[in-house]
Amino acid sequence: MTALIFGANGQDGFYLTELLQSKGIAVIGIGRKAAINIIDYTSICDTVNQYKPDFIFHFAANSTTRHDALFENHEVISTGTLNILEAVKKFSPATKVFISGSGLQFVNNNQPIKETDPFEARDAYSIARIQSVYAARYFRRLGLKVYVGYFFNHDSPRRTERHMAMKISAAVKRIADGSDEKLEIGDSSVIKEWTYAGDVVKGVWTLVNQDKVWEANLGSGLGYSIDDWISISFKLIGKDPKDHVVKTEGFTAEYRQLVSDSSLAFSLGWKPEVSFEQLAKMMLQ
């Protein structure tokens, strides 16, 4: 069996590659600097026609809601999805395709979000994600097996410091090693999920290996605040966060809570295994 992974250099691509290889599946990983370009339709057609893979996973994206990433996200997420799906339709219609979605593309009323909740184009990132899902639904009507997994906040030691969990973990690790720096944090009361990326890709694999559910949230469904993450991280090194954390004034969070209702995915037999505290320990190692 063969799988193509677009966005193979990111944390999701990394952990999925490990998972698939452990199952004896040959993985062709395609990252940002690869010769195969997701926004080049001809390149994607040639690749799909060459490998005729059993699976394609589309993780490629610039995971930011900033408006200045509008065109990049449109090309990579939206156009990339269309390129993959049309190439599969023409050259490898038996291929199963996974498209990653996001909890950010739904209306958020600070309640657990369901897959059936309406979409909301609240930022440049959400626009691309919503377009991508509608493309998936269209090609599903044409007979392709196209799955969408909606990701909520998920982390791992492979995150960079532009992500909140790693920003905190990296600073806490430096402080444990003797740094006298101050960790600057905005609104730390925001609640979100802190799921391990290695668990999330197991959810992806569960989803694409059945044919009853085509779209599902892939999250823990458990909400913790940024304060909770700060607290457990400093507890693990035996220090008081009050001595090391400075609150940044005037920062307004995009949401108060971003938590999934992932009961549909749970009904398929998948559930995250790594706990909140276990993930914090992992991020500090």
For each residue, the residues with C-beta under 8 A, 3 or more apart:
1: 24 25 26 54 55
2: 25 26 27 28 51 52 53 54 55
3: 20 25 26 27 28 53 54 55 56 57
4: 28 30 47 48 51 53 55 56 57
5: 8 13 16 17 27 28 29 30 56 57 59
6: 13 30 38 56 57 58 59 60 80 84
7: 10 12 13 30 31 57 58 59 60 61
8: 5 13 14 17 27 29 30 31 59
9: 13 14 29 31 32
10: 7 13 14 59 60 158
11: 14 15 155 156 158 159 197
12: 7 15 16 59 100 151 154 197 200 201 204
13: 5 6 7 8 9 10 16 17 29 31 57 59
14: 8 9 10 11 17 18 158
15: 11 12 18 19 156 158 197 198 200 201
16: 5 12 13 19 20 57 59 201 204 205
17: 5 8 13 14 20 21 27 29
18: 14 15 21 22 198
19: 15 16 22 23 198 201 202 205
20: 3 16 17 23 25 27 205
21: 17 18 24 25 27
22: 18 19
23: 19 20
24: 1 21
25: 1 2 3 20 21 54 55
26: 1 2 3
27: 2 3 5 8 17 20 21
28: 2 3 4 5 47 51 53
29: 5 8 9 13 17 34
30: 4 5 6 7 8 34 36 38 47 60
31: 7 8 9 13 34
32: 9 60
33:
34: 29 30 31 37
35: 43
36: 30 40 43 44 47
37: 34 40 43 44
38: 6 30 44 58 60 76 79 80 83 84
39: 75 76 79 80 83
40: 36 37 43 44 83
41: 44 45 83 86 87
42: 45 46
43: 35 36 37 40 46 47
44: 36 37 38 40 41 47 48 83 84 87
45: 41 42 48 49 83 86 87 90 91
46: 42 43 49 50
47: 4 28 30 36 43 44 50 51 87
48: 4 44 45 51 52 53 56 84 87 88 90 91 92 95
49: 45 46 52 87 90 91 92
50: 46 47
51: 2 4 28 47 48 92
52: 2 48 49 91 92 94 95
53: 2 3 4 28 48 56 92 95
54: 1 2 3 25 94 95 96
55: 1 2 3 4 25 95 96 97 98 208
56: 3 4 5 6 48 53 84 88 95 96 97 98
57: 3 4 5 6 7 13 16 97 98 100 204
58: 6 7 38 80 81 84 97 98 99 100 132
59: 5 6 7 8 10 12 13 16 100
60: 6 7 10 30 32 38 76 77 80
61: 7 73 76 77 100 125 128
62: 69 72 73 76
63: 125
64: 69 73 125
65: 69 104 122 123 124 125 126 254
66: 69 124
67: 70 123 124
68:
69: 62 64 65 66 72 73 124 125
70: 67 73 74 124 127
71: 74 75
72: 62 69 75 76
73: 61 62 64 69 70 76 77 78 124 125 127 128
74: 70 71 77 78 79 127 128 131
75: 39 71 72 78 79 80
76: 38 39 60 61 62 72 73 79 80 128
77: 60 61 73 74 80 81 128 129 131 132
78: 73 74 75 81 82 128 131 132 135
79: 38 39 74 75 76 82 83
80: 6 38 39 58 60 75 76 77 83 84
81: 58 77 78 84 85 99 131 132 135 136
82: 78 79 85 86 135
83: 38 39 40 41 44 45 79 80 86 87
84: 6 38 44 48 56 58 80 81 87 88 97
85: 81 82 88 89 97 135 136 139 144 146
86: 41 45 82 83 89 90 139
87: 41 44 45 47 48 49 83 84 90 91 92
88: 48 56 84 85 91 92 93 95 97 139 144
89: 85 86 93 139 142 144
90: 45 48 49 86 87
91: 45 48 49 52 87 88
92: 48 49 51 52 53 87 88 95
93: 88 89 143 144
94: 52 54
95: 48 52 53 54 55 56 88 92 144 145
96: 54 55 56 145 146 147 208
97: 55 56 57 58 84 85 88 136 139 144 145 146 147
98: 55 56 57 58 146 147 148 149 204 207 208
99: 58 81 132 133 135 136 146 147 148 149
100: 12 57 58 59 61 148 149 151
101: 105 129 132 133 148 149 150 151 215
102: 105 125 126 129 150 151 152
103: 106 108 113 150 151 152 153 217 219 258 260
104: 65 108 122 123 125 126 129 258
105: 101 102 119 120 121 122 125 126 129 130 133 150
106: 103 113 117 118 119 120 150
107: 117 118 119 120
108: 103 104 113 120 122 255 257 258
109:
110: 255 256 257
111: 257
112: 221 259 260 261
113: 103 106 108 117 152 217 258 259 260 261
114: 117 217 261 264
115: 150 215 216 217 264
116:
117: 106 107 113 114
118: 106 107
119: 105 106 107 126 130 133
120: 105 106 107 108 126
121: 105 126 127 130
122: 65 104 105 108 126 254
123: 65 67 104 126 127 254
124: 65 66 67 69 70 73 127 128
125: 61 63 64 65 69 73 102 104 105 128 129
126: 65 102 104 105 119 120 121 122 123 129 130
127: 70 73 74 121 123 124 130 131
128: 61 73 74 76 77 78 124 125 131 132
129: 77 101 102 104 105 125 126 132 133
130: 105 119 121 126 127 133 134
131: 74 77 78 81 127 128 134 135
132: 58 77 78 81 99 101 128 129 135 136
133: 99 101 105 119 129 130 136 137 148 215
134: 130 131 137 138
135: 78 81 82 85 99 131 132 138 139
136: 81 85 97 99 132 133 139 140 146 147 148 215
137: 133 134 140 141 146
138: 134 135 141 142
139: 85 86 88 89 97 135 136 142 144 146
140: 136 137 143 144 145 146 214
141: 137 138
142: 89 138 139
143: 93 140
144: 85 88 89 93 95 97 139 140
145: 95 96 97 140 211
146: 85 96 97 98 99 136 137 139 140 214
147: 96 97 98 99 136 207 208 214 215
148: 98 99 100 101 133 136 214 215 216
149: 98 99 100 101 203 204 207 215 216 217 218
150: 101 102 103 105 106 115 215 216 217 218 219 260
151: 12 100 101 102 103 154 200 218 219
152: 102 103 113 192 193 195 217 218 219 220 258 259 260
153: 103 165 192 193 194 195 219 258
154: 12 151 193 194 195 196 197 199 200 219
155: 11 159 163 165 166 194 195 196 197 279 283
156: 11 15 159 196 197 198 279 282 283
157: 166 282 283 285
158: 10 11 14 15 197
159: 11 155 156 163 165 166 283
160: 163 166
161: 166 167 170
162: 166 167
163: 155 159 160 166 167
164: 167 168 226 229
165: 153 155 159 168 169 194 229 279 283
166: 155 157 159 160 161 162 163 169 170 283
167: 161 162 163 164 170 171 183
168: 164 165 171 172 183 185 226 229 230 233
169: 165 166 172 173 233 280 283 284
170: 161 166 167 173 174
171: 167 168 174 175 179 181 183 244
172: 168 169 175 176 183 233 234 236 237 244 284
173: 169 170 176 177 237 284
174: 170 171 177 179 181
175: 171 172 178 179 180 181 183 237 239 244
176: 172 173 237 239 284
177: 173 174
178: 175
179: 171 174 175
180: 175
181: 171 174 175 244
182: 244 245 246
183: 167 168 171 172 175 230 241 244 245 246
184: 246 247 248
185: 168 188 226 230 245 246 247 248
186: 247 248 251 253
187: 190 226 251 252 253
188: 185 225 226 227 230 245 247
189: 225 226 227 256
190: 187 225 226 253 255 256 257 258
191: 223 224 225 256 257 258 259
192: 152 153 223 224 226 257 258 259
193: 152 153 154 219 220 221 222 223 224 258 259 260
194: 153 154 155 165 220 222 224 229 276 279 280
195: 152 153 154 155 199 200 219 220 222 272 274 279
196: 154 155 156 199 200 272 273 274 278 279 282
197: 11 12 15 154 155 156 158 200 201
198: 15 18 19 156 201 202 274
199: 154 195 196 202 203 220 272 273 274
200: 12 15 151 154 195 196 197 203 204 218 219 272
201: 12 15 16 19 197 198 204 205
202: 19 198 199 205 206 270
203: 149 199 200 206 207 216 218 265 270 272
204: 12 16 57 98 149 200 201 207 208 218
205: 16 19 20 201 202 208 209
206: 202 203 209 210 265 268 269 270
207: 98 147 149 203 204 210 213 216 218 265 268 270
208: 55 96 98 147 204 205
209: 205 206
210: 206 207 213 268
211: 145
212:
213: 207 210 216 264 265 268
214: 140 146 147 148
215: 101 115 133 136 147 148 149 150
216: 115 148 149 150 203 207 213 262 264 265 268
217: 103 113 114 115 149 150 152 260 261 262 264 265
218: 149 150 151 152 200 203 204 207 260 262 265 270
219: 103 150 151 152 153 154 193 195 200 259 260 262 272
220: 152 193 194 195 199 260 262 272
221: 112 193 259 260 261 262 263 266
222: 193 194 195 259 276
223: 191 192 193 257 259
224: 191 192 193 194 228 229 276
225: 188 189 190 191 228 229
226: 164 168 185 187 188 189 190 192 229 230
227: 188 189 230 231
228: 224 225 231 232 276
229: 164 165 168 194 224 225 226 232 233 280
230: 168 183 185 188 226 227 233 234 241 245
231: 227 228 234 235 241
232: 228 229 235 236 276 277 280
233: 168 169 172 229 230 236 237 241 280 283 284
234: 172 230 231 237 239 240 241 244
235: 231 232 238
236: 172 232 233 280 281 284
237: 172 173 175 176 233 234 284
238: 235
239: 175 176 234 243 244
240: 234 243 244
241: 183 230 231 233 234 244 245
242: 245
243: 239 240
244: 171 172 175 181 182 183 234 239 240 241
245: 182 183 185 188 230 241 242
246: 182 183 184 185
247: 184 185 186 188
248: 184 185 186 251
249:
250:
251: 186 187 248
252: 187
253: 186 187 190 256
254: 65 122 123
255: 108 110 190 258
256: 110 189 190 191 253
257: 108 110 111 190 191 192 223
258: 103 104 108 113 152 153 190 191 192 193 255
259: 112 113 152 191 192 193 219 221 222 223
260: 103 112 113 150 152 193 217 218 219 220 221
261: 112 113 114 217 221 264
262: 216 217 218 219 220 221 265 266
263: 221 266 267
264: 114 115 213 216 217 261 267 268
265: 203 206 207 213 216 217 218 262 268 270 271
266: 221 262 263 269 270 271
267: 263 264
268: 206 207 210 213 216 264 265
269: 206 266
270: 202 203 206 207 218 265 266
271: 265 266
272: 195 196 199 200 203 219 220
273: 196 199
274: 195 196 198 199 278 279 282
275: 278 279
276: 194 222 224 228 232 279 280
277: 232 280 281
278: 196 274 275 281 282
279: 155 156 165 194 195 196 274 275 276 282 283
280: 169 194 229 232 233 236 276 277 283 284
281: 236 277 278 284 285
282: 156 157 196 274 278 279 285
283: 155 156 157 159 165 166 169 233 279 280
284: 169 172 173 176 233 236 237 280 281
285: 157 281 282
